[in-house]
Amino acid sequence: MSGQSNSGGANSRRTDIAGLAARLRKGETRALAKALTVADIGGEEARALLQALDRDRRETPVVGLTGPPGSGKSTLISAMIRTLRERGSKVAALAVDPSSPKSGGAILGDRARMGEHGSDPHVFIRSIAARGHLGGLALNIQASIDVVNAAGFDIVLLETVGAGQSEIEVAQVADVTVVVGAPGLGDDLQAIKAGILEVADILAVNKADLPGADETARQLEAMLGLRSAARRNTPVVSTVATTGDGVAELVDAAVELSAAVTPEERRARAERQAVDRLANTAGTLVRDALNALPAEERRALVERIRAGAADPGEAARRLLNDRTG
């Protein structure tokens, strides 16, 4: 495994899926980069790749980090990578970035703030574009996690853009969800407190060397009392990512909680993800069928739906029937 990689564009040539899967299982960096690109693009090749990998699925712990801009998530992940590498772990970090409006690509690239790990052969860092998905998580993020699982990593760190519904969505794909806050975020901190109560497994108060950090921690701890009784013992960990203070404790808590996830919990999550994939795939098929219509016919259909003269559900069924019929 080595360093960082850029997602790049689609390859017009057919991919040797069986060969790619075999090289991925051997831990080849180029194979991992290519497989992640295939997964990110989606389509038939992605489905074939995931089927090939599913035959010998392994469960790598996934720790998701979310929180508002300015909380220092990227710097904190870099510090966590440093701690995990000191312990001998092979680490993959997936950063879900806002998409470029024109290209759909991840505008933050491969996270220069994590660049210190670029020469480490046991660290792989990848940005994945959110591609306009409402909550900030890429539609194919679970597929990307499945690819990384096959490549032999000991742990996956997943960072989201921390906006909208991403606090909820990260819990759907992660074994452990860390919600990162920091002093001085004002209204953003209020938004965190409203959204994390039932999804946060760990609360991290980053930038704990700044004024107001103790008060921020106390506010978050007080809010935990509003959660269901079974989830009130969520640890609150204070960290200073730039110096490493508290990072070992955060890693310890994340590793301990991920080890406690039961097979039944993993199975239930996999079933929910299968439903989400089915729904996402159906939406993609409808969109593709709509885009395949002649321009005038497409505009007329959209106008009928806008005016209430056509039912969207019935129109979607007809589009799918016409496309598969």
Order of alpha helices (4+ residues) and beta strands (2+ residues): beta-alpha-alpha-alpha-beta-alpha-beta-beta-alpha-beta-alpha-beta-alpha-beta-alpha-beta-alpha-alpha-alpha-alpha
